[in-house]
Amino acid sequence: MKKNWQRIGFASTLTLALVAAGCGTDDAEEQDTADENGDTEASEDEDDADTAGTNYGEELDYTITGIDAGAGVVAAAERAIEDYDLEDWNVQTSSGAAMTQELTSAIENEEPIIVTGWTPHWKFEAFDLKILDDPENSFGEAESIHTIVREGLSSDMPEAHEMLDNFAWTAEDMDAVMLEIHEGTDEVEAAQNWIDENQDVVDGWTEGIPEVDGDEILLAYVAWDTEIASTNVVALVLESLGYDVSMSSMEANIMFTAVANGDADAMVAAWLPGTHEDYHAQMEDQYEDLGPNLDGEAALGLTVPAYMDIDSIEDLKE
Ligand code: PBE
């Protein structure tokens, strides 16, 4: 993960130099040199809104493009508004899909945009982005994604319980599924392709588990790109063990509640210890936490196109 963030930062410095200069690729080298010498002023282009310093407030109508209201990353962005005294700013809630759509069209038009971002996510493969520095730590540290199951699953469905307990993969794995879906492959097909290419990993999750005969199991999830990828993969693996699997997408708080009260059997979408801290603190006595399925590689942050002349949340202050 660290490597990824560093790479994002590096790429952004180069692009920033180009945008700040308002020049084409011919001048890129010259501008890079100037940049290295510490001359970062966009002095020739002060009238251009994109290069008029780091204040994007008016241009963006003081709006951060968020996702669904129940997402931890939206709560973190609202926390950032307080932590950094950004009273003029607000987080517009919509959905993960609407956010990536707005990000895509802003980038197509080279317009500024600030989104509530997270990683792993295909947007970092598809676009040149940077995550704004967060010296106040409003978005928390890198964390893990946990698998959580309802009370009683271990005795009712020991085979599913064991597979879910074994389920663990990497940010790279998750990225591969997400990217394929983003590029147009059907969700189930992308999950199956990943399984076919990583059969040895999947065999490790199912080894020694006896098959069942069509027992019904319900997986809860939220339609975030990360969770669409993981839940589809887990659903297919449970199917291969003989389960009749249903997936149901819902709001984040409903997902936690459904597993806590036994309406859903499991979910693989709990970002801990930070993002879903509130839900987990409320309900952890009512379900079983099987621990990380993705270990320490998940993180949140305000995310912008690399061409924007801004590096830190602090820069949003007037
Ligand atoms: N996310 C993806 C979720 C967790 C998974 C970062 C958008 C959230 O913010 O709650």
Residues whose N, C-alpha, C, O or C-beta is under 5 A from the ligand:
A	BS01	PBE	G70 A71 G72 V73 V74 W118 W224 W271 T275
